[in-house]
Amino acid sequence: MNQLYQLLRLRSQVFVVEQDCVYQDIDNYDQQALHVLGFKNNLIVAYARVFDPETYTTDASIGRVVVHPDYRKQNLGIHVMQESIDTLNAKGHQRITISAQCYLDKFYTDLGFVSTGNKYLEDGIPHQEMILEFDA
């Protein structure tokens, strides 16, 4: 229960308060997700949720990627993303589709994602669809 509270608090702290974006974070997809957690001193400081295909999107997907503001610039986002990618790859999924905030383009590009060119506003924040494909 403590971990659930920590991850929901972290998501709210960053996505609702820091980004000044009122949206429904608890969306009934958490029960279907694999939750990737990064800890420092028993505190969740990095997080992502991972979905198999046909759960959140047609492809496998990763979302709600977040790092606690006090722990940024330590590559924790890279670590939680790489663990998420490796998990989906190990499950045999050939493609991951994400909805990425546009300002994080370089972060996701450095992880191998490619923009599809599909850009849109999601909750008032510019996003783009990005895809990572694995060699067969």
Secondary structure, DSSP 8 states (H G I E B T S, - for coil): -HHHHHHHHHHIIIIIIITT-------S-GGGSEEEEEEETTEEEEEEEEE-TTTSSSSEEEEEEEE-GGGTTSSHHHHHHHHHHHHHHHTT--EEEEEEEGGGHHHHHHTT-EEEEEEEEETTEEEEEEEEE---
